[in-house]
Amino acid sequence: MRDNDDGLRDLYQEVIFDHNRNPRNFHALEGASHQADGHNPLCGDQLTVYARLDGDVVQEVSFIGHGCAISTASASLMTEAVRGMRVDEVEVLFKNIHAMLTEAHPDADLGKLEVLSGVREFPSRVKCATLAWHTLHNAITQAQATAITE
């Protein structure tokens, strides 16, 4: 069983490395209807999340900024996951991701986002993994404050 766990951990790490090296949706979104800034002072991660909503559906989402591998990979994975979702679905997903990273694993199927579950083993890195999600939350709720994870 241990070999299987190691293989899964290796696969998860490869996905995170891939999303860090080649982040998806890494650009300023022209004509965005929503945007917010995020900052993780402990790691130095800084990003801006852009979204274009049609009613309550996320039509497009992107980000720019700089950060550690976990922060960048999480933002990249997030942009792929939430496109086409309703805002209320994004909020539920955000809560499930946060729970997966800080508490017990939620009952929800998180699909590809499961690769972030290993971050829970490194509590100081949880803030890196959740920064993009907090920033997206601020963007879609049109909060004026910078999302800060500290």
C-alpha positions in Angstrom: 0.0 0.0 0.0 2.9 2.4 0.8 4.2 2.1 -2.8 0.7 3.1 -4.1 0.7 6.2 -1.7 4.1 7.2 -2.9 3.0 6.9 -6.6 0.0 9.0 -5.9 2.1 11.6 -4.1 4.5 11.7 -7.0 1.6 12.1 -9.5 0.2 15.0 -7.4 3.6 16.7 -7.2 4.0 16.4 -11.0 0.7 18.1 -11.6 1.6 20.9 -9.2 5.0 21.3 -10.9 3.4 21.4 -14.3 0.9 24.1 -13.3 3.7 26.1 -11.7 5.9 25.9 -14.8 3.0 26.4 -17.3 0.2 28.2 -15.4 -3.1 28.1 -17.2 -5.0 31.4 -17.7 -2.0 33.4 -16.6 -2.8 36.8 -18.1 -4.8 40.0 -17.3 -8.3 39.5 -18.5 -9.4 42.3 -20.7 -12.9 43.5 -20.0 -13.1 41.7 -16.7 -16.2 42.5 -14.7 -14.6 41.6 -11.4 -11.1 41.6 -10.0 -9.3 41.5 -6.7 -5.7 41.5 -5.4 -4.3 39.0 -3.0 -1.1 38.9 -0.9 0.5 36.3 1.4 3.1 38.3 3.4 4.6 35.1 4.9 5.7 33.7 1.5 5.6 36.9 -0.6 3.0 35.7 -3.0 1.1 38.4 -4.8 -1.6 38.0 -7.4 -4.6 39.6 -9.1 -7.5 37.5 -10.0 -9.8 38.6 -12.9 -13.2 37.2 -13.7 -15.9 38.0 -16.3 -19.3 37.0 -15.1 -22.5 36.7 -17.1 -25.2 37.0 -14.6 -24.0 34.7 -11.8 -21.9 32.4 -14.0 -18.1 32.7 -14.3 -17.5 32.9 -18.0 -13.8 33.5 -17.8 -11.2 33.7 -15.1 -7.5 34.5 -15.1 -4.7 35.7 -12.8 -1.3 37.5 -12.9 1.3 37.9 -10.2 4.2 36.0 -8.7 4.5 33.5 -6.0 5.8 30.1 -4.9 5.1 26.9 -6.8 2.1 26.0 -4.6 0.5 29.5 -4.9 0.9 29.6 -8.7 -0.3 26.0 -9.2 -3.3 26.5 -7.0 -4.3 29.7 -8.9 -3.8 27.8 -12.2 -5.9 24.8 -11.1 -8.6 27.2 -9.7 -9.0 29.0 -13.0 -9.6 25.7 -14.8 -12.0 24.4 -12.2 -14.3 27.4 -11.8 -14.9 28.4 -15.4 -18.6 27.9 -16.2 -19.7 27.6 -12.6 -22.3 29.7 -10.9 -21.1 31.9 -8.1 -22.8 29.9 -5.4 -21.1 26.7 -6.7 -17.7 28.5 -6.6 -18.4 29.5 -3.0 -19.2 25.9 -2.1 -16.0 24.7 -3.9 -14.0 27.3 -2.0 -15.3 26.0 1.3 -14.5 22.4 0.3 -11.0 23.3 -0.8 -10.4 25.2 2.5 -11.7 22.3 4.5 -9.5 19.8 2.5 -6.5 21.9 3.3 -7.2 22.7 7.0 -9.5 20.0 8.4 -10.8 16.7 7.3 -11.4 15.9 3.7 -14.9 17.0 2.6 -17.3 14.4 1.2 -17.3 16.3 -2.1 -15.5 15.0 -5.1 -12.9 17.7 -5.9 -11.6 16.0 -9.0 -8.2 17.3 -10.2 -8.1 19.7 -7.2 -7.3 16.7 -5.0 -3.7 17.3 -6.0 -3.6 20.1 -3.4 -4.5 17.8 -0.6 -0.9 17.0 0.2 -0.4 20.7 1.2 -2.2 19.9 4.5 0.9 18.1 5.6 2.7 21.5 5.6 0.6 23.9 7.6 2.8 26.9 6.7 2.0 26.3 3.0 -1.8 26.2 3.4 -1.9 30.0 3.1 0.0 29.7 -0.3 -2.6 27.2 -1.6 -5.6 29.2 -0.4 -4.5 32.7 -1.5 -6.0 32.5 -5.0 -9.2 31.1 -3.7 -9.6 33.9 -1.1 -8.8 36.4 -3.9 -11.4 34.9 -6.2 -13.9 35.1 -3.4 -13.1 38.8 -3.0 -13.4 39.4 -6.7 -16.8 37.7 -7.2 -18.2 39.3 -4.0 -16.7 42.6 -5.1 -15.0 43.1 -1.8 -12.7 46.1 -1.9 -10.0 44.8 0.4 -6.9 42.9 -0.7 -7.2 39.3 0.2 -4.5 38.6 2.8 -3.5 35.2 4.1 -1.5 35.5 7.3 
